[in-house]
Amino acid sequence: MSTSSAPASSATPKPTAQSSLWAPLGNPTFRSLWLGVLISAIGTWMQTVGAQWLLVDQPNAAVLVSLVQAATTLPVMLLALPGGVLADSFDRRRLLLAVQGYFFVVGVALALLTVAGQITPVLLVVFTVALGAGVAVQQPAWGATIPEIVPRSQLRAASSLDLVNVNVSRALGPALAGLVIAHAGGVSVVFALNAVSVLPLAVALLTRGRRRGRPAVRRERFVPAVRAGGRFVWHEPVVRRLLLRAVVFVAPATALWALLPVIATQRLGLGADGYGALFAALGAGAILGALVLRRAVERLSVNGTIATAGVLYAASLAVIVVVPVFPAALATLVVTGVAWMAVTSTLQAELQLVLPTWVRARGVALYTMTFMGAQTIAALVWGVLANRLGVAPAILLAAAAVLAGVVAGLVWRVPETRHLDPQPAVYWGDPRLAFDPQPDSGPVLVAVHYTVPAERQTDYLRAMQDLRRSRRRTGASRWELYRDGERPDHFVELFRVPSWEEHLRQHAGRLTARDREVEQAALAFSEPPATADHLLPPPLTSDVSTQGLSIQEGQGDGREQL
C-alpha cells in the first residue's frame, strides 16, 4: 500500500480519438508484421481447406468436415491461456519466431506424408491439432504486441486491420487452395505452401520485430501467473461481458463456417473453385465491413453496432439456404462478411482498450479461448444437427439463434470503455517493514483501517464495492470488510495476496489510473486518513503450523498512513 496520500487524477481520461483505418500501416514495424501475419494466415486457411477437401467425399462428410474445424480450434481453447502466460513472461519476438519454426516443421511433415499417400482421416486430424497448438501460442503473443507498437489513438484501427487480416486470409486462403487443388498439384501442394507461408513473418520478426525494453523484474511463475490472469478476468465486469457477448454471437454464427463446404457441394453443386469463391465473398465482405465500421461506430453505439450486425448475419444465414443459387450466395456472403467483421472487430477493439499491460496477453488468451471454445463446440453441434436434420434446417436454426442473441444483447449490454485508462499507475510507495520478506513468503494480509463518520457510511460502503473489484482483479485472492463493534465509525478492510512477490507486483505496475481513482474515492471518506498494516506469517520455530497465526501475529512496524 502507499505511504502517502497521492492526489487523484484531476479528470477522467478523455475518450480516445478515432484515427483512420489505414493509419497504423504508416508504422513500418506494424506494417511488416501485419503483412507477415496475413501471409501466414493465408497458408493456415489453405491448410484447413485442403484438409476438409480430403474428407468431403467420405461417409458422414458433414461430421468429418466439422471435425477438422473443431480440431483447428480445440487446441486454442485448451492452450491459449498457457500461451498467454508465456507471452506475458517471455520476449514476445523470440516466442513468435519459435512458433514460426514449429509451424514450418509440422507443415513440411504433413506435406511429405500426403505426397507419400500415408495420410488417413485420423492422422490428418492429429496434424490439424498440432498446428492448432502453435496458433494457441501465437495469437495471444500477437494480440498483446499490437498495443505495444501503435499508439492508443490508433488501437481501434489496428484491431480492425488485424481482423481485416483474418478475414482476407479467410477469403484468399480457401480461394487459392481451391485453385491449387483443381489445377496445380492437389492437396499436398496446399500443405507445402502452408509450410512456406510462415517465412515472411519470420523475416519481419528478425528485421523489425524488436520490442521496447521491459523493466528487469522477476518473471512470474507459471501457476501464479495463470491464477492472476483468471482473477483479473473474473473480477473485471467489462471483460466478462465481452466474453459473454462473444459466445452468444459466435456459437450460432459458426454454423456457416463449419458447414460451408457441405453447402457448396450439396446445396449449390460447386467444385473446389466455386467453394473458394464463396470464401472470397466472405473476405470481400469483411474488408467492406472494416471500411464502413468506423462510420457505423460514429453513428451507432457499440451495442447498436453489434445488434445491427447480428440482424444482418441472421438474415444472411436464412437467405443462403432459402435461395440456393450461386450468384445469390456470393452476394449474401458479402453481407455476411460485413456483419461478422462488425461484431468481432468491435468486441476485440473494446477488449484491447480495457486490458492493462501486465495481463494483456492473458486477457487476449482468455478471450481467444472463449471465442475458439464456442467455435469448437458449436462446430461439432452444427455438424451433428446437419447430419440428422439436413443442412438447410440446421442453418435456419442457427439464424434463429443469432436473432435470439441480438434480443439477449438488450439486457447483456457491453459497458462503455472509452473513458477507461488501462495504463500502469505506480502510486503505492514502497512498504515500510522492519525486515525484508522472501518473495515466496505468504500469504500476505493487508489491513486498511478507516474512520468514517456515520452520515457518510452509506456512500463509503458503495465505494468499497468498487474497491473490492479493484483489489481482486489486481491480485487479491480474498477480500473482506469489517466494522468495529466497539467503535462504529471504525472499519477494517482486509485483502489477502498469495505471496509477498504478488503484493510487490501490485506496487510495481499492476495498478492503473482507473484503480487509483477507485482507491482515492474510498480513502476520501476516512477522517483521519486511513492507515495500513502488512501482516505476514511468523517464521517457523516448531512443527506447529503458523498458517492460522498470520492474521494475529504479523511482523514489522507495518502501519502506514494512506
N, C-alpha and C positions, 0 to 999 in steps of 0.2 A: 504493500500500500504506500501511498505517497507520504512524504514527510512534511508537506506544507500544502496549503490550500491554493491551488493554481486557479486563476480565473477561468471561467468557462468561455468558450468561443462567443464572440460578440454577436454573431449572426449565423443563421442556418446556412450551410453551403448552398450556393445558387445552383439551379438546375444546369446540367451540362449542355452546352450549346451543341446543336446538331451540325456536323460537318458533312461535306459532300460524300456520296457513296465511294467515290474513287480517290478521296484524299489520302487514305493510308497507303495507296500504291505509289505515292510520291516518296515514301520512305524506302530506300534501296534494300534495307535488311528485310523489312516486311515483304516487299515485292518478290525478292528472290526466294524467300522461304515459302511464301504463298504459292508461287508457281511450282516449286518442288513438291509441296503437299498436293497440289492439283494433279500433277502428273502421276504421283504415286497412287492417289485415289482413283484415277482413271484405270490404272493397272489392277487395283483391287476389285473394281466393278467388272472389269473384263474377266477376271478370275472367277467371280461369283456367277456371271452369266455362263461362262464355259462349263462350270460345274453343274449348273442347273440344266444346261442343254444336253449334257451327257445322260441325264436322268429323265428327260421329258418323255421319252418313249417307253420307259419302264412301266410295269404294272404298278397301280396306285401312284401314278405320277404326281398327283396333287399333294399327297403326303410327302413324297420324296423331295420334290422341289421346295416345299416349305421347310423341310428338314435342313436343306442346305442353308436357307436363310436363318434358321434357328441356330445352326452350327456356327454361323458367322457372328451372331450377336451374343450367344450364351457365354463365351469366354469373357467378353467385355462386361457382361452383367456380373460375373463372378470375380474378375480380376482387376477391374478398373480402380477400385479403392486401393489395393496394394500398389497399383501403378501410380496412383496419385500420391501416395506416401513417398515412393521413390522420386517422383518429380519434385516434391516439396523438400526432399532431403539431399538430393544429389544435383550435380551440374546438369541442367536440362539439355544443353547442347550435346554433351557426351552421351547422355542417355538416349537421345533421339538418333545419334549416329549408330549406337549399338543396335537399336531396333532396326535400322535400315539394313545393317549387315545380316541380322537374323532373317528379315524378310527375303533377302537375296538368296540365302542358303536354302530356305524352305521352298521358295518358288522354283529354283533350279531343280531340286529333288523331285518336286511334283511334275515338272515338265518332262524330265527324263523317264520317270515311271510311266507317264502317259504314252510317250513315244514307244516304250517297250511293251505296251499293252498290258500292264500289270495293275492298272487302276480298277478297283471294284467299288461299288457304292459305299461300302463300309470304309475303305481306305480313303476315298475321296472326302468323306465326312471328317475323318481324322485329320487330314491335311487342312481342311477348312477351319477346324477348331484350332489348329496350331497357328494359322495365320491370324485368327481372331485374338489369340493371346497376345500377339505383337501389337495389334490395334488397341488392346486394353491398356498397354503401357504408353503408346504414342499419343492417344487422344488427350488424356489429362495433361501430359507434358506440353503439347502444342497449345491446348486451350489456355494453360497458365502462362505461356510465353507471350501470347498476343498482347496482354496489358503491359508487358514489360518493354515492348518495342514500339508502341504507339501511344500518343498522349490520350488522356481520359476523354477529351473532346472528340476524338476520333474512334472511341471504343465501339459505339453502336455501329458505325460504318464498317469497322474492321470485323465485327461479329457477323454483319450481313455479308461481307465479302467472303468470310470463311464458309458461310452456308451457301453462297453462290458457288464457291469452290466445290462443296459437297454435291450440290445438285448438278453442276456442269459435269462433274465426273460421273455422276449417276446417269447422265444422258449420253455423254460421249463414250463412256466405257462400254455399255451394252451395245451401242451402235457400232463401235469399232469391233467389238467381239463378234457381232453378227456378221460383219463383212469378212473378218478373218476366218470364221468358221465356214462360211459359204464359199469363199473364193481364194483363201490364202493359206491353206495348210491345216485347218481344223483346230480342235481344242488344244492340242499340245503346243501349237504356236501361241495361242492365247495365254497359256500358263507361262511360257518363256518370256513373253512381253511383260507380264506382271512382274517377273523377277527383275527385269531390266529397268522397270519404271521407277525403282527406288533410287537409282543412281543420281538423277538431278537434285533430289533433296539432300542426299549425302554431300554432294559438291557444294550446295548452298550452305549447309551447316559448317563445312570446312572453311569456306571463304568469308561468309557474312554472318554466321550464327553465333558470334561471340556475345556472351551475356554481360550485363552490367555486374560489377562486383558485388558480392554479398558480404555483410559483416562476418567476421570469423567467430561464429558461435558453435557451440557443441551441437552436433547433429542429433535430431530427435531419434530416440529408439523406436523401432518399428511398431510394436504393440501399443505403447502410449500414444504414438502419432496417429494410429488408426482410431483409437478411442477418442482422442482430441478432435479429430475430424468429424466423427459421428456425433459427439456432443454439440459441436458448433451447429451442424445442420439440424439436429433435433430441437435445439433451443433458439433457432433463428426462424421466426414465423414467415418471413418473406421467402426464404429458400424452400421451406416446407410447402408453401402454397404453389410455388413454381413447379416443384416436383409433382404435386397433385395434378395440376393442370396439364403437365406433360403426359402423365399416364392417361388421363381422361381423353385426351385427343389421340395420342399415338396408338393406344390399344385397338380401337376400331379402325383408325386410318391405315394401319399396317396391312389390312386385308388386301388392299390394292397391290402393295409391293410384293406380298407373299404369293398372290395368285395371278399376277400379270402374265407370267409365262403360259399359264393354263388358259387365261382369257385370250391371249394371242393365238394359241393353236386351236383350242376347241370352240371358242365363240366367234373369232374373226378369221380362222383358217389361214393364219400367216406362217411364214417360214422365219428363218433366222434374221433375214434383212428387215422384214416387217416388225419383228419383235424389237430389234434395235431402234427402229424408227419411233415406236411407242415410247421408249425410254428417252429418245431425243426430244420428243414433245414435252415430256415432263421436265426435262432440263431447261428447255426454252421457256417454259412457264416459270421455272424458278428464277431464271435471270430476269424475266419481266417483273416477277414479284419483287426482286431486290430493287429494281428501278422505281417501282411505284410505292414501295413500302414507306419510304421517307415522307412522301406526301400524305399517305394514309395516316401515319403516326401524328403528323402535324394537325390533321383534321379530326382524327378519332383518338380516343384514349387507348391505352394498352389493352384494356378489356374489350373495348369496341372493335379494335383490330382483330383480336383473337376470335371474337364472336362472328364477325362478318366473314372471316376466312373459313371458319368452321361450317357455316351455312353453304358457302361456295363448294367446299370439299364434299359435303354430303350430297349436294345436287349433282356434282360431277360423278360420284360413285354410282348414283342411280342411272344417269344417262348412259354411261359406258356399257351397261348390260341391257338396258331397255332398247337402245339403238345400236345394235351390233354391226355397224358399218365402219370400215377402216377410216375414211376421211372424218367422219363424226367423232370417232375415237381419238384421232390426232388432235382435233380442236378441243375436245373435252379434257384431254390430258394436259394441254397447255394451261387451262383454267385450274386444274388440279395442282399443277406445279406452283402456280401463283399462290394458291391457298396454303399448300404445305410450307412454302417458303415464309409466308407471312406469320404463321403460327410458330414455327420452330425458330426463326430468326428473332422474333420478339421475345420469346422465352429465354433464349440463350443470351441475348443482349442484357435483359433485366438481371440475369444471374451474374454476368460479368460485372455489372455496375455495383452489386451489393457485396461481393466476396472480398474480404480483406486479403492482403498479400500473403500472410503467414499460412493460410489454409486454402489458398486459391486452387491449387491443383487437386486437393482432396475434395473441395466443393464441386469442381468440374467433374471429378471422377464419380462422385455420388450421383450427380445429375446424369452422367453418361450411363451409369449402372441402371438407374431408374428408367431412362429412355430406352436403352437396349433391352433391359429386362422386360419392359412392356412389349417391345417388338418380338422378343424371343417367344414368350408365352403366347402372345396373340397370333404369331405366325403359325404356330402349331395348332392352335384352336381353330383358326380360319381354314387351315388345310383340312382338318378332320371334318369341319362343318361342310366344306365344299365337296368333300368326298361322299358325304351322306345326303346332303340336301341338294347338291348341284351348285355350280359356280354362281349363277345368277341370284338364287335366293340368298346365298351367303353374302354376296356383295350388297344386296339390298338391306340385309340385316345390319351390315356394317354401317351403311348410310344412316339408318335409324339411330344407331348407337352414337354416331358423331353428332347428330342433332340433339340427342339426349345430353351429351356433354356440353353443348352450347347452352342449353337450359340450366344445367348444373352450374355453369360459369356465372350465372346471375347471382348465385349465392356464394360460390367459392371464387371471389374476385381476386385478381392479382393486386397486391398493395402497390402504391406509388413508390418508386425508388429513386427518382431524380434528386431528391433532397438529401439522400443518404451519402455520407462520406466514409468510404472504407479504408482511407489511408491511415497508416500507423500514427499513433499519437502517444509518444513516450512522456507521460506526465506524472507517473508514480516515481518518487525518488527511491534511492537505494534503501532497503530496510536496515534499520539500526539495531543490530543484535550484538550481544556480548560474546558471541562465538560464531564461527563460520560452519554452518551445517554442510554435510556432504550432499552432493547433487541428488543422490538416491534417498536421502532422509525423507521420511514422511510416514503417514500423511501429515500435511501441514494444515492447521486450523487457524484461520484469520478471524478474529473477533473485533467487530467495529461497534463502538459504543456511541449512541446518540442520546441527546437530551432534547425532547420535543414538547413544546407547550401543548396543553390539551386542545386548544382551539385550532391547532394546525395538524393534529394527528391523522385526521381523515385523508387530507391531501398527501401527507407523508406516506401513509400506507399504500396509496396508489403509486406514488413514485417508486416505492420499494419493489413493486411488482416488475417495473421496467428494469430496475437494478438487478433483480434476481435473474432475468433473462440474460443480461449483460455478463454477470458473473459466470453463469452456466456455459454460455457459448464460448467464453474465453478460457475455460479450463477447470472451473469448479465442478467436482463430482457430486457435491451436495450443498444445499443452501437452506438456511433456516433463519427465522426472525423471532425473537423472544421479547416479552415485556416484563420488566422487573416487578414482582409482586409487591415489593416494599416501596418502590419509587415508581409510580405510574407514568411519570414522564420520561423514564429511562428505558431505552430499547437496545437490544444487543443483536446485531447481525452476525451470523456465523456462516462462513463458507469454507468448505474443505477442498483442498487441492491434493492430488495423489502424491506429489513429491515436491521437494524444495526446488528442483530443477524446473518443474512445471510452473511453480509460482514465479520464479525468476523470469520465465518467458512471458508471463503476464506483465511484469515490469518492463520488459525489454522489447516489446513490439507487437504483442497480441491485441492490445487495446487500440481502439480507433477514436477519431474525433467524435463519432456518434456515442461510443461508450463514455467518453469524457463528459459529454452533455448530460447523459443519463445520470452519471455519478454526481456531478455537480448539482443537479436538480435535487437529488436526495440529500446531499450534505447540507444544502442551504437551509433545511428545516431544523438543524441542530443548533441549539443555543445553550451552552458554548459550543465551539467547533467539536466535531466528532474526533475520537481517538481510536487507534487500532492496536491490537496485540497480535503477535505471531506466536503460535503455540505449536511446539514440536514434541515428538516422543522423547523422553529422557533416555540417556544411554543405558544399555543393558548391563546390569550388575549382578544378575542372578538368573535362574531358569524361569522366573516368573515373567509372564508375558506383560509388556507395557502398552499393548495396543489400547487398552481401556483407560490408561492414565494420560494419554496425550492431551486431553482437554484440561484436566485439572492441574497438571504439573508441567506446563510449558516452561521453557528456559529462556534466558536472555532478558534484557530490560523491556523489550517487546513493545512498549506503548509509544505510539506516535500520534502527534496531532495532525489531523487531516485538513 
